[in-house]
């Protein structure tokens, strides 16, 4: 363990000598820029992606899921939905993201699902002939009306 010791005081001459800037007579050289490190590569020589990948607009996954469900004839499992959606780079969405969308839509009344295993059964009656954009617009209006009613109830 290191001990703290007081350093001896400098004499006036030593203090003035240490306070003066030391000049070498040469101009300072600019700092050398370090080169960027080479990107990390996988086994096939492709660069490894480490950040979030932007796939499209805000509801790209929801629209892709809706397209798969509209083209399906009968129950479709989460795994099958995720496998049916392929991005440009060959990857697929996670089954957790697909499951979350199905559960959310089920709670909002857009689709009916089976719980074990989690799978799409059918569209709700009024949404069989509609589309996702119409459902999203109607659910947004419904939420706005509920918020407005709640504010008015608090104000009274």
Buried (B, 14 or more C-beta within 10 A) or exposed (E): EEEEEEEEEEEEEEEEEEEEEEEEEEEEEEEEEEEEEEEEEEEEEEEEEEEEEEBEEEBBBBBBBBBBBEEBEEEBBBBBBBBBBEBEEEEBBEBEBBBEBBBEBBEBBBBBBEEEEBBBEBBBEEBEEEEBEEBBEBBEEEEEEEEEEEEEEEEE
